[in-house]
Structure formats: structure tokens, C-alpha cells
């Protein structure tokens, strides 16, 4: 089956990660996604390192399942062609800096004139109004401004640290894909399109607030010291064992009892510092350091058995080259392997959501730059001679062998 979004057409003008990953999610779920790129080089992620067969791993992993069309949007004829494609589409997605889409003729009003009920989607870094809206933005800047770097540092007074993956970009992609499907559902009920706006800053703040901003939830208490802002321990919930590392989480009464039994420390159960959930949280540094001391006495595999026997939540810390070989990853069918026409055998993850009634087909591989230009423009009503002229004048490009 083609997936639950089969029949929806998405025009994708996004680049880099947040937008392309959002639209790839829609493609994975069955939508037809037409990615419009500049004729000269296309999406910047095509050019980054880690390449084979003309394709970068970054482009492959954020753009599968899409058609590639090249249009020079600085030329009015390129904008006209984009608007003609919008007339047949359900969703339009762009992540230009605020104001750019309007300046080139692809703002909401222009696109909605081509398709009145379209879901027009804008992704921004800092937001859509205010002094920061037009500032250039990259993932580390959002981590800094949102407080994520302070959270990652372990305490407000500690050295801030970045999460070592582009978390804001990826979170924004997930939020955007979900918001688009919600807008499509609303349109099905009302017949009206809408403008979906998602900023990276808003997304990360909402993400943090559910767990990391407890001390700032109750209005009027901001001046009171908050434990979430204080250093807790040099130990987190990753512990060193005799031969490696593992994660152990023992928060509830039953799992704390199980941990004490597994490590042979029944005296922990008589310690008033650990007698209740609240007490264990108040005395978190001591609790974590005692746990670390105990876990150094045996290997990760042995602790997995001992802790598992007591039903204590635990997992080994895997290296990246171990993750895709793990039995649970195999059991889930998380990682798939395919042959890419140019890049050769590639390994990727499948879309995380599964749909019993409309399971999506296997994803098609990322396309070469301009590979679908002729077919898509012809479908939009352009004659072959007109397409040839656009290609000859550099407004569009045909598929180029050996390029991505």
C-alpha cells in the first residue's frame, strides 16, 4: 500500500535538515513530495562530505521518496512554474528567512492565489516577529537561546554544553510534519486552508518545558532557588561498569528495592535518605554516587542479567557501530538496506510510525538533481518545447549524470 498520506501533493522548497526531514516524513507516509531546488548545486546538503556515487549521506537520509525539480526562483518564469505546481498541491513548505518568500513572489498570498485551500507552511529559526526574527540561525544558536545548552550543562551555574546532535533541527522537523497533518485534517472538515508557522525556538522551549522548567512553572516563585538549576552530581544516569557503560533508572519504590537487591545492598532500604521517592530525589547526588560505586564491581552483561532479574530498567550503552546490530533493533525492523542506483547499497531507518490499515511501501531513494524536472513540468501543462527552452536558458535543468 502507498501509505496514509497517499493522494496528497507537497511542494517542498526547504533546504538543509529541519524542512527536508519534515517533508521526507510526509513522503515516507505516502505523500507525493516535489522538491524544488536551484539549478546550480541544489540543496546545500548535496555538497557536504561523506559521499558516494555523487550523493552525500546527509542528502540521502533527509530526501528519500521525493521528486527533484530544478527551478531558478530568481527568474519570474521559475516562480511562475512553481506557482503552477502549487495549483495542483495540497501543501507548500518553505524555510526561507522571514520575508524572503514574499520578496521572490512565493509568499502566502501568491501561493494561495494559485491554490486557495493550500496548507502554506513556514519554518523559521527564532520566530516570525520581533528583533530576532530576521537573524541568521543555526542549530547551536537555538540550543543557546532556548536554555537547552544550560540544561545539558547540568546546572545553570555550570559550563553550558551543546547536545551533540542537531536536536532543534530534528525536533522542528517532527513538529512540522505533525502540524501539517493536523492542518490537512482541519481542511478536510472545514474546506479551508491555513498557514502553519513553526519556529525552532518555540519547538525547543515546548520540548524543554515538559520536564526541565519545573522551577519556573509556578508564577511568583521565580526568585526561589530551584533544584533544577543546581548541580546534582558528576554522575548522571550513565554508569561505568567493570568493562563498559550502562544506563540504569531506579526511581520508583519497586525499582529501588530491586536495585538494592541486585547489587547486594539491603542497607539502602533502611537509609532514611532513600526511604521515599521524594527523599531519593532530594538526596540524588548520594544515591547516584552509591549506585556508581556498586556497578563498578561487575561487567555490563552480568549487570544486565542481575538487574533484569529484579525488573530494574537498564540498558547497555552502545557505540554507533553496535546500534544497528542490536537484537531489538533487528526485532523492530528499524534499519532497512536498499540499493541506490548511484550510491550503491545504503542503510537507513524506516519511518517510525506504523499504520495497520495503510502501511506505506518501501521508500524510493533520493533523486539526482533535476531528475524529475521534465516529467513534473509536463504534468503541469508545459509543452516539451517550452521545457527545452527553460532548460536551455538555465531556468531549469534536466537530470545530470553523475551529479546529485
C-alpha positions as CSV (number, residue, x, y, z in Angstrom):
1,X,0.0,0.0,0.0
2,X,1.2,3.6,-0.6
3,X,0.7,4.9,3.0
4,X,-1.9,7.1,4.8
5,X,-0.9,10.3,3.0
6,X,-1.3,8.8,-0.5
7,X,-3.0,11.3,-2.8
8,X,-1.6,14.5,-1.1
9,X,0.9,16.5,-3.0
10,X,3.6,18.6,-1.2
11,X,5.7,21.3,-2.8
12,X,9.0,21.4,-0.9
13,X,11.3,24.5,-1.1
14,X,13.2,23.7,2.0
15,X,16.9,23.0,2.4
16,X,19.3,21.6,5.0
17,X,17.6,19.5,7.7
18,X,14.5,20.8,9.5
19,X,12.4,21.3,6.4
20,X,13.7,18.3,4.3
21,X,13.3,15.9,7.2
22,X,9.8,17.1,7.8
23,X,8.8,16.6,4.1
24,X,10.6,13.3,4.0
25,X,8.4,12.2,6.9
26,X,5.4,13.0,4.8
27,X,6.9,11.2,1.8
28,X,7.6,8.2,3.9
29,X,3.9,8.2,4.9
30,X,2.7,8.2,1.2
31,X,2.6,11.9,0.2
32,X,4.0,12.9,-3.2
33,X,6.7,15.4,-2.4
34,X,8.2,17.6,-5.2
35,X,11.4,19.1,-4.0
36,X,12.3,22.3,-5.9
37,X,16.0,23.1,-5.9
38,X,18.2,25.7,-7.5
39,X,19.6,24.5,-10.9
40,X,23.2,25.3,-9.7
41,X,24.0,22.8,-7.0
42,X,20.6,22.3,-5.4
43,X,20.2,21.8,-1.7
44,X,23.4,22.7,0.2
45,X,23.3,19.3,1.8
46,X,24.1,17.7,-1.5
47,X,27.5,19.2,-1.3
48,X,28.6,18.1,2.2
49,X,31.2,15.4,2.9
50,X,30.5,11.7,3.4
51,X,29.8,11.0,-0.2
52,X,29.5,8.0,-2.6
53,X,28.3,7.9,-6.2
54,X,27.7,11.7,-6.2
55,X,25.4,11.6,-3.2
56,X,26.1,12.8,0.4
57,X,24.8,10.7,3.3
58,X,23.0,13.8,4.6
59,X,21.1,14.3,1.4
60,X,20.2,10.6,1.2
61,X,18.9,10.5,4.7
62,X,16.7,13.6,4.5
63,X,15.3,13.5,1.0
64,X,14.3,10.0,0.0
65,X,11.0,9.4,-1.6
66,X,10.9,12.9,-3.2
67,X,10.9,14.0,-6.8
68,X,13.6,16.5,-7.8
69,X,12.7,19.5,-9.9
70,X,15.1,22.4,-10.6
71,X,13.8,26.0,-11.0
72,X,15.6,29.3,-10.7
73,X,13.3,31.2,-8.4
74,X,15.1,34.4,-9.1
75,X,13.7,34.4,-12.5
76,X,10.0,35.2,-12.9
77,X,9.5,32.2,-15.2
78,X,10.8,30.0,-12.5
79,X,8.4,31.5,-10.0
80,X,5.6,31.1,-12.5
81,X,6.4,27.4,-12.9
82,X,6.5,27.0,-9.1
83,X,3.1,28.6,-8.7
84,X,1.7,26.4,-11.5
85,X,2.8,23.4,-9.5
86,X,1.3,24.9,-6.3
87,X,-2.1,25.0,-8.1
88,X,-2.1,21.2,-8.0
89,X,-0.7,20.8,-4.5
90,X,-2.2,20.4,-1.0
91,X,0.9,21.6,1.0
92,X,3.6,24.2,0.4
93,X,6.6,24.2,2.7
94,X,9.4,26.8,2.9
95,X,12.2,27.6,5.4
96,X,13.5,30.8,4.0
97,X,14.3,33.6,6.4
98,X,11.1,35.5,7.2
99,X,10.3,37.9,4.3
100,X,12.3,36.1,1.6
101,X,9.4,34.1,0.3
102,X,7.3,37.2,-0.1
103,X,10.1,39.0,-1.8
104,X,10.6,36.4,-4.5
105,X,6.9,36.0,-5.2
106,X,6.1,32.9,-3.2
107,X,4.6,34.3,-0.1
108,X,1.3,33.0,1.3
109,X,-0.9,35.4,-0.7
110,X,0.8,34.5,-4.0
111,X,0.6,30.7,-3.4
112,X,-2.9,30.9,-2.1
113,X,-4.0,32.7,-5.2
114,X,-2.9,29.6,-7.1
115,X,-4.5,27.2,-4.6
116,X,-6.9,28.9,-2.2
117,X,-7.1,25.9,0.3
118,X,-3.4,25.0,0.3
119,X,-1.6,24.4,3.6
120,X,1.1,27.0,3.5
121,X,3.9,26.1,5.9
122,X,6.7,28.3,7.1
123,X,9.6,27.2,9.2
124,X,11.8,29.8,11.0
125,X,14.6,29.8,13.4
126,X,13.9,32.4,16.1
127,X,10.3,33.2,15.1
128,X,8.3,35.4,12.7
129,X,8.2,38.7,14.5
130,X,10.5,40.6,16.9
131,X,14.0,41.8,16.6
132,X,15.5,38.3,16.2
133,X,13.1,37.0,13.5
134,X,15.4,38.0,10.6
135,X,18.7,37.0,12.2
136,X,20.6,34.1,10.6
137,X,20.2,30.9,12.6
138,X,21.8,27.5,13.0
139,X,21.1,24.7,15.5
140,X,23.7,25.7,18.1
141,X,22.2,29.2,18.4
142,X,18.8,27.7,19.2
143,X,20.4,25.4,21.8
144,X,22.0,28.5,23.4
145,X,19.0,30.8,23.4
146,X,16.4,28.2,24.4
147,X,18.3,27.2,27.6
148,X,19.0,23.7,26.2
149,X,22.7,24.3,26.5
150,X,22.3,25.2,30.2
151,X,20.2,22.1,30.7
152,X,22.8,19.9,29.0
153,X,25.5,21.5,31.2
154,X,23.8,20.0,34.2
155,X,23.2,23.2,36.2
156,X,22.6,26.9,35.5
157,X,26.0,27.8,37.1
158,X,27.9,25.1,35.2
159,X,29.6,25.4,31.8
160,X,26.8,25.2,29.1
161,X,27.2,22.3,26.7
162,X,25.7,21.5,23.3
163,X,23.7,18.3,22.7
164,X,25.9,16.5,20.3
165,X,23.3,16.2,17.6
166,X,21.3,18.8,15.9
167,X,18.3,18.3,18.2
168,X,16.4,21.6,17.5
169,X,16.5,20.9,13.7
170,X,15.2,17.4,14.1
171,X,12.5,18.3,16.7
172,X,11.3,21.1,14.4
173,X,11.0,18.6,11.6
174,X,8.9,16.3,13.6
175,X,6.7,19.1,14.9
176,X,6.3,20.5,11.4
177,X,5.2,17.1,9.9
178,X,2.7,16.7,12.7
179,X,1.3,20.2,12.3
180,X,0.9,19.7,8.6
181,X,-1.2,16.6,9.0
182,X,-3.3,18.3,11.7
183,X,-3.9,21.2,9.2
184,X,-4.9,18.7,6.5
185,X,-7.4,17.1,8.9
186,X,-8.8,20.5,9.7
187,X,-9.1,21.3,6.0
188,X,-11.0,18.0,5.4
189,X,-13.5,19.2,8.0
190,X,-13.8,22.8,7.1
191,X,-12.7,23.1,3.4
192,X,-10.3,25.9,4.4
193,X,-6.5,26.0,4.2
194,X,-4.3,27.6,6.8
195,X,-0.8,29.0,7.4
196,X,1.2,26.7,9.6
197,X,4.1,28.5,11.3
198,X,6.8,26.6,13.2
199,X,9.9,28.1,14.8
200,X,12.8,26.2,16.1
201,X,12.9,28.3,19.3
202,X,9.3,27.7,20.1
203,X,9.7,24.0,19.4
204,X,12.7,23.5,21.7
205,X,11.1,25.6,24.5
206,X,8.0,23.5,24.4
207,X,10.1,20.4,24.4
208,X,12.1,21.5,27.5
209,X,9.1,22.8,29.4
210,X,7.5,19.4,29.8
211,X,10.4,18.3,32.0
212,X,13.2,20.8,32.6
213,X,11.4,24.0,33.5
214,X,9.6,22.9,36.7
215,X,11.2,25.6,38.7
216,X,9.7,28.3,36.5
217,X,6.2,26.8,36.2
218,X,4.6,28.4,39.2
219,X,4.3,32.1,38.6
220,X,5.6,34.2,41.5
221,X,8.1,31.5,42.7
222,X,10.9,32.5,40.2
223,X,13.0,34.1,42.9
224,X,13.2,30.9,44.9
225,X,16.2,28.7,44.4
226,X,15.3,25.7,42.2
227,X,16.9,22.3,42.4
228,X,16.7,22.0,38.6
229,X,19.1,24.9,38.4
230,X,21.6,23.4,40.9
231,X,24.4,20.9,40.1
232,X,23.2,17.4,41.0
233,X,26.1,15.1,40.6
234,X,29.1,14.4,38.4
235,X,27.2,11.1,37.8
236,X,24.2,11.2,35.5
237,X,22.2,8.1,34.8
238,X,25.0,6.6,32.7
239,X,27.3,4.4,34.9
240,X,30.6,2.9,34.4
241,X,30.9,-0.9,34.9
242,X,33.9,-3.1,35.1
243,X,34.1,-3.3,31.3
244,X,32.0,-0.5,29.8
245,X,29.0,1.7,30.4
246,X,25.3,1.3,31.0
247,X,22.1,3.2,31.9
248,X,20.1,2.3,35.0
249,X,16.9,4.0,36.2
250,X,15.6,3.2,39.6
251,X,13.0,5.9,40.6
252,X,10.1,4.0,42.0
253,X,9.9,2.1,45.3
254,X,9.9,-1.2,43.5
255,X,12.8,-0.5,41.2
256,X,14.8,1.0,44.1
257,X,14.2,-2.2,46.0
258,X,15.2,-4.2,43.0
259,X,18.4,-2.3,42.6
260,X,19.4,-2.7,46.2
261,X,18.8,-6.5,45.9
262,X,20.7,-6.8,42.6
263,X,23.8,-5.0,44.0
264,X,23.6,-6.7,47.4
265,X,23.0,-3.6,49.4
266,X,19.9,-4.2,51.6
267,X,21.1,-1.5,53.9
268,X,20.0,1.1,51.3
269,X,16.4,0.2,52.2
270,X,16.9,1.3,55.8
271,X,18.6,4.6,54.9
272,X,16.2,7.5,55.6
273,X,17.8,9.4,52.7
274,X,16.3,6.9,50.3
275,X,13.1,5.9,52.1
276,X,10.7,7.6,49.7
277,X,10.6,8.9,46.1
278,X,10.9,12.5,47.3
279,X,13.8,11.6,49.7
280,X,15.6,9.9,46.9
281,X,15.2,13.0,44.7
282,X,16.4,15.3,47.5
283,X,19.4,13.1,48.0
284,X,20.1,12.4,44.4
285,X,23.9,13.0,44.4
286,X,24.4,10.5,47.2
287,X,22.1,8.0,45.5
288,X,23.8,8.2,42.1
289,X,27.3,8.0,43.6
290,X,26.4,4.9,45.6
291,X,24.9,3.3,42.6
292,X,28.0,4.1,40.5
293,X,30.3,2.6,43.2
294,X,28.3,-0.6,43.2
295,X,28.2,-1.0,39.5
296,X,31.9,-0.8,39.1
297,X,32.1,-4.3,40.7
298,X,30.8,-6.3,37.7
299,X,30.6,-6.3,33.9
300,X,27.8,-4.8,31.9
301,X,26.5,-8.2,30.7
302,X,26.4,-9.5,34.2
303,X,24.6,-6.4,35.5
304,X,22.1,-6.7,32.7
305,X,21.2,-10.2,33.9
306,X,21.2,-9.3,37.6
307,X,19.2,-6.1,37.2
308,X,16.9,-7.7,34.7
309,X,16.1,-10.5,37.1
310,X,14.9,-7.8,39.6
311,X,13.0,-6.0,36.8
312,X,15.2,-2.8,37.2
313,X,15.1,-0.7,34.0
314,X,18.6,-0.9,32.4
315,X,20.4,-1.0,29.0
316,X,23.9,-1.1,27.8
317,X,25.4,2.0,26.2
318,X,26.1,1.0,22.6
319,X,28.6,2.5,20.2
320,X,27.2,3.7,16.9
321,X,28.6,0.7,15.1
322,X,26.8,-1.6,17.6
323,X,23.3,0.0,17.5
324,X,22.0,-1.3,14.2
325,X,23.2,-4.8,15.0
326,X,21.4,-5.0,18.3
327,X,18.8,-7.8,18.5
328,X,16.0,-5.4,19.5
329,X,16.7,-3.2,16.5
330,X,16.5,-6.3,14.3
331,X,13.3,-7.3,16.0
332,X,11.8,-3.9,15.3
333,X,12.9,-3.9,11.7
334,X,14.1,-0.4,12.3
335,X,17.0,-0.4,9.9
336,X,16.5,-1.2,6.2
337,X,19.0,-1.7,3.5
338,X,18.4,-0.8,-0.2
339,X,20.4,-0.5,-3.4
340,X,20.7,3.1,-4.5
341,X,21.1,3.5,-8.3
342,X,24.2,5.7,-7.9
343,X,25.3,5.5,-4.3
344,X,25.1,1.7,-4.1
345,X,24.0,-0.3,-1.0
346,X,22.7,2.1,1.7
347,X,21.4,1.6,5.2
348,X,18.7,3.8,6.7
349,X,15.9,3.7,9.2
350,X,12.3,3.2,8.2
351,X,9.7,5.7,9.2
352,X,9.0,5.2,12.9
353,X,5.2,5.3,12.7
354,X,3.4,2.1,11.6
355,X,-0.1,2.1,10.1
356,X,-2.1,-1.1,10.2
357,X,-4.7,0.0,7.6
358,X,-2.4,1.8,5.2
359,X,1.2,0.5,5.6
360,X,3.5,2.6,3.4
361,X,5.5,1.0,0.6
362,X,9.3,0.8,0.9
363,X,10.7,4.3,0.4
364,X,12.1,5.3,-3.0
365,X,15.7,6.5,-3.0
366,X,16.8,10.2,-3.1
367,X,16.9,11.5,-6.6
368,X,19.6,13.2,-8.7
369,X,19.3,16.9,-9.0
370,X,16.6,17.7,-11.6
371,X,15.8,14.1,-12.3
372,X,12.1,14.7,-12.4
373,X,12.1,18.2,-13.9
374,X,10.8,17.2,-17.4
375,X,8.1,14.8,-16.1
376,X,6.7,17.2,-13.4
377,X,6.7,20.2,-15.7
378,X,5.0,18.3,-18.4
379,X,2.4,17.1,-15.9
380,X,1.8,20.7,-15.0
381,X,1.0,21.5,-18.6
382,X,4.3,22.7,-20.1
383,X,4.9,21.6,-23.7
384,X,8.2,19.8,-24.5
385,X,9.5,22.8,-26.4
386,X,8.8,25.1,-23.5
387,X,10.6,22.8,-21.1
388,X,13.6,22.6,-23.5
389,X,13.7,26.4,-23.7
390,X,13.6,26.7,-19.9
391,X,16.5,24.2,-19.6
392,X,18.5,26.0,-22.4
393,X,18.1,29.3,-20.6
394,X,19.1,27.9,-17.2
395,X,15.7,28.4,-15.6
396,X,15.6,24.7,-15.0
397,X,17.9,21.8,-15.5
398,X,17.5,18.3,-16.7
399,X,18.9,15.3,-14.9
400,X,22.7,15.4,-15.0
401,X,24.6,12.2,-15.0
402,X,27.0,11.8,-12.1
403,X,25.6,14.7,-10.1
404,X,23.4,14.8,-7.1
